Amino acid sequence: MVKVDIIDIHRQKTSEIEVGDHLLSEPEKPHLIYDVVRMQLACRRSGTASTKERSLVSGGGRKPWKQKGTGRARAGSTRSPLWRGGGTIFGPHPRDYSFQLPKKVRRAALCSVLSGKFREEKLLVLERLDLEEAKTKRFMAVLKTLGVKDALIVLDGRDQILEKSSRNVRGIQVIECEGLNVHDVLRHEYLVFLRSSLEKVERKLRP
């Protein structure tokens, strides 16, 4: 078991929590992290790029000039890929770029990046993060007290006040623990959990 400090918004230790070794004691696994990030980015691709081959371009039905005797290169259609306005050779067509990796691989990569944040002391666990009203100014004051400018905040459920307060703050992303993923963890300097969300993630990633 790994002991993690629980802090308040003033970054003062209030208590401790024990977390399983599988979550915060995993060695770094760059090959798995690379594969999972590549999978995530591939799944986000729209795959809508499309081009027309010579058979799809309108026109070009008549031979532009006779085969011999003109002194010019022979041509059979004005829609040849060699001509301006012609078709495209081996151009992209709509396709699905997504692929899937085994669940164990995705879980191992996520535990690896979480362990990396913990070793770098970039993982913070708050007892709670309550805001009385949706005010960006109040939220910015909390971030300044914590000494955090770029962070991924993981909640155990919807918190509309916190989401509205943070949506215009550059470098801050708020997600629910069900959406925790490798790519978002790597994009931010700090990873901020609530105590309840860390417990939920620990149960979810338990082997």
C-alpha positions as CSV (number, residue, x, y, z in Angstrom):
1,M,0.0,0.0,0.0
2,V,1.1,3.6,-0.7
3,K,0.3,6.4,1.7
4,V,-0.9,9.6,0.0
5,D,-1.3,12.9,1.8
6,I,-4.7,14.6,1.8
7,I,-4.5,18.4,1.7
8,D,-6.9,21.3,1.9
9,I,-7.1,24.2,-0.5
10,H,-4.2,25.9,1.4
11,R,-2.0,22.9,0.6
12,Q,-1.8,21.9,4.3
13,K,-1.9,18.2,5.1
14,T,-5.1,17.2,6.9
15,S,-4.8,13.4,6.8
16,E,-3.6,10.4,4.8
17,I,-5.1,7.7,2.6
18,E,-3.7,4.3,1.6
19,V,-3.8,3.4,-2.0
20,G,-3.0,0.1,-3.6
21,D,0.4,-0.5,-5.1
22,H,-1.2,-1.3,-8.5
23,L,-2.2,2.4,-8.8
24,L,0.8,4.5,-7.7
25,S,3.7,2.1,-7.7
26,E,3.8,0.9,-11.3
27,P,7.1,1.3,-13.2
28,E,7.2,3.5,-16.3
29,K,6.1,1.7,-19.4
30,P,6.7,4.1,-22.4
31,H,5.8,1.5,-25.0
32,L,2.3,1.0,-23.5
33,I,1.8,4.7,-23.0
34,Y,2.7,5.3,-26.6
35,D,0.3,2.7,-27.9
36,V,-2.6,4.0,-25.8
37,V,-2.1,7.6,-26.8
38,R,-1.8,6.6,-30.4
39,M,-5.1,4.7,-30.0
40,Q,-6.8,7.7,-28.4
41,L,-5.7,10.1,-31.1
42,A,-6.7,7.6,-33.9
43,C,-10.2,7.3,-32.4
44,R,-10.6,11.0,-32.5
45,R,-9.8,11.3,-36.2
46,S,-12.9,12.1,-38.3
47,G,-11.6,10.2,-41.4
48,T,-13.7,12.3,-43.7
49,A,-10.9,13.4,-46.2
50,S,-12.0,12.5,-49.7
51,T,-10.7,13.0,-53.2
52,K,-12.0,12.2,-56.7
53,E,-10.2,9.7,-59.0
54,R,-10.4,10.2,-62.7
55,S,-13.5,8.1,-63.0
56,L,-15.3,10.4,-60.6
57,V,-14.3,13.8,-62.2
58,S,-16.9,15.2,-64.6
59,G,-16.0,15.7,-68.2
60,G,-13.2,14.2,-70.2
61,G,-15.3,11.9,-72.3
62,R,-13.9,13.0,-75.7
63,K,-10.4,12.4,-76.8
64,P,-8.8,15.9,-76.9
65,W,-6.9,15.3,-80.2
66,K,-6.1,12.6,-82.5
67,Q,-3.6,10.0,-81.5
68,K,-0.9,10.7,-84.2
69,G,0.3,13.5,-86.3
70,T,0.0,16.5,-84.1
71,G,3.5,16.5,-82.6
72,R,2.0,16.5,-79.1
73,A,2.0,13.7,-76.5
74,R,-0.9,11.3,-77.0
75,A,-3.8,12.0,-74.7
76,G,-7.1,10.1,-74.1
77,S,-8.9,12.3,-71.6
78,T,-8.7,15.8,-70.2
79,R,-9.4,14.2,-66.8
80,S,-6.1,12.4,-66.7
81,P,-4.2,12.9,-63.4
82,L,-1.5,14.5,-65.4
83,W,-3.8,17.3,-66.5
84,R,-4.9,20.4,-64.5
85,G,-8.4,19.6,-63.2
86,G,-7.9,15.9,-63.6
87,G,-8.4,13.2,-61.1
88,T,-6.2,12.4,-58.1
89,I,-3.9,9.4,-57.9
90,F,-4.2,7.3,-54.7
91,G,-5.9,10.1,-52.9
92,P,-7.5,9.7,-49.4
93,H,-11.1,8.3,-49.1
94,P,-13.4,8.3,-46.0
95,R,-12.3,5.6,-43.6
96,D,-12.3,4.7,-39.9
97,Y,-8.9,5.1,-38.3
98,S,-9.9,3.8,-34.9
99,F,-8.6,0.6,-33.3
100,Q,-8.7,-1.0,-29.9
101,L,-6.2,-2.3,-27.4
102,P,-6.8,-4.9,-24.8
103,K,-8.3,-3.6,-21.5
104,K,-5.2,-4.8,-19.6
105,V,-2.9,-2.7,-21.7
106,R,-5.1,0.4,-21.3
107,R,-5.2,-0.1,-17.5
108,A,-1.5,-0.7,-17.3
109,A,-0.7,2.5,-19.2
110,L,-3.0,4.6,-17.1
111,C,-1.5,3.2,-13.9
112,S,1.9,3.9,-15.3
113,V,1.2,7.6,-15.9
114,L,-0.5,8.0,-12.5
115,S,2.5,6.5,-10.8
116,G,4.7,8.9,-12.8
117,K,2.8,11.9,-11.6
118,F,3.0,10.6,-8.0
119,R,6.8,10.1,-8.2
120,E,7.2,13.6,-9.6
121,E,5.1,15.0,-6.7
122,K,2.6,16.4,-9.3
123,L,-0.4,14.4,-7.9
124,L,-2.5,16.3,-5.4
125,V,-5.4,14.9,-3.4
126,L,-7.9,17.3,-1.9
127,E,-10.3,16.5,0.9
128,R,-12.9,18.6,-1.0
129,L,-13.2,21.5,-3.4
130,D,-16.4,23.3,-2.7
131,L,-17.3,26.6,-4.2
132,E,-20.3,28.6,-3.0
133,E,-21.1,29.9,-6.5
134,A,-19.9,29.7,-10.0
135,K,-17.2,32.4,-9.9
136,T,-14.1,32.2,-12.0
137,K,-12.3,34.7,-9.7
138,R,-12.9,32.5,-6.7
139,F,-11.7,29.4,-8.5
140,M,-8.5,31.3,-9.7
141,A,-7.8,32.2,-6.0
142,V,-8.0,28.6,-5.0
143,L,-5.6,27.6,-7.8
144,K,-3.2,30.4,-6.7
145,T,-3.3,29.1,-3.1
146,L,-2.5,25.6,-4.3
147,G,0.3,26.8,-6.6
148,V,-1.3,25.2,-9.7
149,K,-1.6,26.7,-13.1
150,D,-1.9,23.7,-15.4
151,A,-3.9,20.8,-14.0
152,L,-6.4,18.1,-14.7
153,I,-9.0,18.0,-12.0
154,V,-10.8,14.6,-11.5
155,L,-14.2,14.6,-9.8
156,D,-16.3,11.7,-8.6
157,G,-19.4,13.1,-10.3
158,R,-20.9,16.2,-11.9
159,D,-20.2,19.5,-10.2
160,Q,-21.8,22.2,-12.3
161,I,-20.5,25.0,-10.1
162,L,-16.9,23.9,-10.5
163,E,-17.3,23.2,-14.2
164,K,-18.7,26.6,-14.9
165,S,-16.0,28.3,-12.8
166,S,-13.2,26.6,-14.6
167,R,-14.3,26.4,-18.2
168,N,-12.7,29.7,-19.1
169,V,-9.5,29.1,-17.3
170,R,-6.6,28.3,-19.6
171,G,-4.7,25.1,-18.8
172,I,-7.4,23.7,-16.5
173,Q,-9.6,20.7,-17.4
174,V,-12.3,19.2,-15.3
175,I,-13.4,15.6,-15.9
176,E,-15.2,12.8,-14.1
177,C,-13.2,9.8,-12.9
178,E,-15.0,7.6,-15.5
179,G,-13.3,9.7,-18.2
180,L,-9.8,9.6,-16.8
181,N,-7.4,8.7,-19.6
182,V,-3.7,8.6,-20.4
183,H,-3.6,11.5,-23.0
184,D,-5.3,14.0,-20.7
185,V,-3.0,13.1,-17.8
186,L,0.1,13.7,-19.9
187,R,-1.2,17.0,-21.3
188,H,-1.3,18.7,-17.9
189,E,1.5,19.4,-15.4
190,Y,-0.6,18.6,-12.3
191,L,-3.2,15.9,-11.6
192,V,-5.7,16.9,-8.9
193,F,-8.0,14.3,-7.3
194,L,-10.7,14.7,-4.7
195,R,-10.4,12.0,-2.0
196,S,-13.7,10.4,-3.2
197,S,-12.6,10.3,-6.8
198,L,-9.2,8.8,-6.0
199,E,-10.9,6.0,-4.0
200,K,-13.3,5.4,-7.0
201,V,-10.4,5.3,-9.5
202,E,-8.5,2.9,-7.2
203,R,-11.4,0.5,-7.1
204,K,-12.0,0.7,-10.8
205,L,-8.3,0.0,-11.7
206,R,-7.9,-2.8,-9.2
207,P,-6.7,-6.0,-11.0
